[in-house]
Amino acid sequence: MTSAFKALAFAGALAVSTALSPAAFAAKTDITVGAQLEPPNLDPTSGAAGAIDTVTYSNIFEGLTRFGPDGSINPGLAESWSISDDGKVYTFNLRKGVKFHDGTDMTADDVKFSLERIGAEESTNAQKALYADIESVEVVDPHTVKVMLSKPNGSMLFNLAWGDAVIVAPETIANNATNPVGTGAFVFKDWVQGDRVELERNADYWGEPAKLEKVTFKFISDPNAAFAAVMAGDVDAFMPFPAPENLPQFAADPRFRVIAGSTEGETILSTNNKMPPLDNPKVREAIAHAIDRQAIIDGAMFGYGTPIGTHFAPHHPSYLDLTAQSNYDPEKAKALLAEAGHPDGFKTTLKLPPPSYARRGGEIIASQLRDIGIETEISNLEWAQWLEQVFKGKDYGLTIVSHTEPFDIGIYARPDYYFQYDNPEFQKIIEDLNNTADPEERDRLVKQAQKKIADDYVNGYLFQLANTGVVNAKLQGVWENAPTQAADMTAVYWED
Amino acid sequence: MTDMNVEPSLRMGVVLAALRTPSFMIGLVLTLVFLFAALLSFVWTPYDVTQLEIANKLKTPSATHWFGTDAFGRDIFSMVMIGARVSIAVALIAVGIGIVIGVPLGLLAAARHGTLLDEIVMRANDLVFAFPALLMAIMITAVFGPSAVNAIIAIGIFNIPVFARLSRGAALSLWQRDYVLAARVAGKGRTLISAEHILPNITNLLIVQGTIQFSLGILAEAGLAYVGLGTQPPLPSWGRMLSEAQTMIYIAPHLAIFPGLAIVFTVLGLNLMGDGLRDIFDPKLRRAR
């Protein structure tokens, strides 16, 4: 073979491969993401529903800071910041050239508007308390803004990363519920209520543009329909997947990849601390020892979940493993019940919201409690009834629910919260925590808080909800963990 | 149409007719199987259904667990047995409510035929009847909370107009009969006539309708339990077993198959029995065949 011929052959092969490449190597640029819950509206700054954040967080709306996939706090619309020595003044340097989807510039005025709006009297922000320390916001120049706090708050940068503190424009705020206008890498295109929300790539994005051209969120509430949709390829990802029992089947299928990351959801047996006999710490301790966490994880979650012994996420660096303090020991539980004056047990209610962790977990717990003599009357409630009776009305003995907000141990300092745990010592710990910015001191206080609620056996601590989902095996850049409720699509792409 | 006198010889005839009606016999056997399972479950089930054995979950049918185990490792055969008890109890009491309230209302309306009272009673019944039964059941459980008792009340209420209408219609034709006229001439009051002459003569009709309503009651209980409004855990119920099996149908189909079959066979059995009873009690129909 002459070298000339070789060169010719090479050129020919090259020509063929070049001719083929657009068809053969063009990666898909659109994605359909399945989700169980449809958001009631699309404005994360005025609604509590987590489903709003799933669709909008970081895709449409961005805040000054933002969560990374690992839960770290990264720069968002603020490229840098400095904190005064007394911890009361935060100076944010905003990115330049950031535009809202309607073409207007994002400036310090918008930041001032957004942050002041949270604290306003008529504000319906779901996390108002997180930003209560913000006293005033001052515009220094179009790209610098000063946030003045009434007292130091060590979690402020973290709080500002929540979907509730994203930056919105005063001109478009009125319509954000149905036509959200943000600064994110995707632009809102269409919302077919009851079916889907469509987003398109933002061509004028300030940062690295999204790799996907189109994102469709499809809402499928029925777990069977969700399963069928994934199997048929109608959706490319489903997170979180509502029925853990189907995950092994996806895992065995090479077309899919199963995700089992962490979430911020502490799943607990919430206990009405004011309702006799549950107001007796000995009784609550007995309940804690009657619970076999592993049986609940295996039976209700098909093995997905991490046991917890206090209200704190195990993947957090300050987590204290206190599961041994409430180990499964029915004999001890019976002895404790007798000590508390209930040797023959007692009756109470167990009101369960719809998720399968609650319904199935409830039946398992009822069986475990029956073993030590506690009879529970189970009632399965819809979310609206649960919120009305249990969460607002506090008319319950026991219930099971997952608290999915990140770093939410502070709820135990609210005596009017539905557990009705009223302990001044604990409230003091949280107050100190909120006033401390020093990382080491904060770590110590957080651990103290975890220990305190575990010592008081406020609730039964079951397991950390796993971020279980299923995605197409060729999909890259999907968040494994869920540090906040989000389906961040900005870094997602199809592998060739 | 059902005014035949129940004499000893005729009674024998009914029994013979029953034996010669295959649909009735099949229905009777099916019903008795479930009735027996339900009664037996009070004293014995193969396993304790309140005892969960997570390690033993989702086992397929075998010699130790005839119908396999569910997601909590409970024995499905035992659950179907107790489910039969729940279904039968709910349907039986609900039909009972329908008969105890509906029949006197119907008889009263017939006795006072054409009066304002008749109108009020029957229009009130129409009102209840016009309202979708399941919707009413959901309303009742939404207000008073989900429980077996509320399911019974809900299903019972929708049975009232069925029996009221039936007994009024049948009683009206009887009021024209000579023996009723004779009783009236003899000075008997309307209430006494209704109790002594009308009621015994519409009993056959009520039994047939009762059987059909009984099967509808079982379906309604399963439907309510399926949407989470009927019997609450830990008491097993066929409807709830089905709804819990739903997401596992691909990995453990036996979870849905057995309670599903139980519902099918009980309802089928009761319907066949009802059909057969109608054939047996209705001489005209029998002769026509």
Interface residues (C-beta under 8 A of the other chain):
Chain A: P223 N224 F227 P242 A243 E245 N246 P248 Q249 A295 D298 G299 S356 R360 G362 E363 I364 A366 S367 R370 E377 I378 S379 N380 L381 Q385
Chain B: T50 Q51 L52 I54 A55 K57 A71 F72 G73 A142 G145 P146 S147 G228 Q232 P233 P234 Q246 T247 M248 I249 Y250 I251
